[in-house]
Amino acid sequence: MPHLALHGGPAVRTTPFPSWPIYTETDAKAVGEAVLSGKWGCMSGERVSAFANRFADMQHASHGVCVTNGTTALVLALQAVGVGPGDEVIVPAYTFIATANAVLMCNGIPVYVDIDPETYNLDPALVEQAITPRTKALMPVHFAGLPADMEKLLAIARKHGLALVEDCAQAHGAQWNRRGVGPIGDIGGFSFQSSKNLNAGEGGIILTNDDKLGKLADSLANCGRSDDGVWYGHYRLAGNHRMTELQGALLMTQMERFEEQTNRRHENGEYLTEHLRKIDGIRPCITPAYVSRHARHLYVFRYRSEAFGGASKTRFVEALRAEGIPASPGYSIPLYKQPVFMLKNFGSFASELHRDYDFGALYLPETERACNDEAVWFTQSVLLGEKSDMDDIVRAVAKIRERRQELAER
Ligand SMILES: Cc1ncc(COP(=O)(O)O)c(C=O)c1O
């Protein structure tokens, strides 16, 4: 076998993987039509509401409220279930910053709980010990598009009278026990930011099956108005978080490709797992039986350095990239180690209540291990390739494993 590309050998692959977003003239036409309709805002047009209904149907929700982005969707979802000053919300520490920021932006406090090392989702076995009299809600993340263990989380939420808010920013189309994620708990929020499997540049949606929460979320997204249709009637403090019709148009056309893309990601994800798991030192994250559909926003596997001559994850990712495989080391530090938490740099959201919380003293072993040593990701567009593209990934990993002694050399 030739040398690693890191050491001047030929790369396994020199052609790029599919890029994202995928678009055609149809998207441009739909946005153009929205422009030419003269109805650019969702209060006068029909595109955003049509998309909200379609997406809500797909996820088995009775209410869908489109908003400006996923962070806002989570903030409003948390506000709708009543999270306010001093309320604790249990979140994983292996997630994007917005999960925790949304809690702080409601004047609440994110309480970090470790992940299950097999799935990288919030570990239900550790949740109860983190509950205090201040706990108001649980907010699991369906990380990478893999539904969290909702049966156990719902049972804990019910037992302790807590709200359950789903962070579905990475989980478009994901299903738990044949139910779409988002409205399984009380309420959930999705993101349509550029990297997401459904993308409008920016955007988000709140889903729920609870009529009261649905109306409240709608009001919170729309300046505190009610559903009585009165323009100058404002019933609660709320901003304008509405989505534009241009985004609505783009989301509608993307929906036409969504099922086919989701199926392709699924098939390629399964194929990769079948082959990568055979390589010593590589363990793809598992898909538990309660997962009826994995959204595969990311393909995630665990790297064991001992099987690769002790080389660090960083070095392994470097080697994969040199072979032409766009691997990512993922979240590089646990969320609680971000400067914003270490310094409690919460701006106008800073409060006396934060005095009791020392984020810098936290150490969640599985999250640390995922960040520092184990987790390797491919983004979703890599899974939109052909089987031969997946074979290249497998060949590159196998090559690095075989020539592992070279990883140590500089
Ligand atoms: C887990 C998670 N939560 C929340 C968000 C926030 O979404 P947005 O970037 O649309 O605000 C993202 C992604 O960006 C995310 O990955």
The ligand as a Tripos MOL2 file, in Angstrom:
@<TRIPOS>MOLECULE
LIG
   16    16     1     0     0
SMALL
NO_CHARGES

@<TRIPOS>ATOM
      1 C1        -28.0050   21.8930   18.0420 C.3       1 LIG1
      2 C2        -28.3120   23.2560   17.5120 C.ar      1 LIG1
      3 N1        -29.1430   24.0640   18.2010 N.ar      1 LIG1
      4 C3        -29.4580   25.2960   17.7570 C.ar      1 LIG1
      5 C4        -28.9330   25.7900   16.5820 C.ar      1 LIG1
      6 C5        -29.2410   27.2120   16.2230 C.3       1 LIG1
      7 O1        -29.7970   27.4250   14.9760 O.3       1 LIG1
      8 P1        -29.5290   28.7930   14.1930 P.3       1 LIG1
      9 O2        -28.1180   28.8080   13.7440 O.co2     1 LIG1
     10 O3        -30.4990   28.7340   13.0580 O.co2     1 LIG1
     11 O4        -29.8440   29.9170   15.1330 O.co2     1 LIG1
     12 C6        -28.0580   24.9840   15.8300 C.ar      1 LIG1
     13 C7        -27.4500   25.3730   14.5440 C.2       1 LIG1
     14 O5        -27.0460   26.2780   14.0650 O.2       1 LIG1
     15 C8        -27.7330   23.6910   16.3090 C.ar      1 LIG1
     16 O6        -26.8940   22.8910   15.6310 O.3       1 LIG1
@<TRIPOS>BOND
     1     1     2 1
     2     2     3 ar
     3     2    15 ar
     4     3     4 ar
     5     4     5 ar
     6     5     6 1
     7     5    12 ar
     8     6     7 1
     9     7     8 1
    10     8     9 2
    11     8    10 1
    12     8    11 1
    13    12    13 1
    14    12    15 ar
    15    13    14 2
    16    15    16 1
@<TRIPOS>SUBSTRUCTURE
     1 LIG1         1 GROUP 0 **** ****
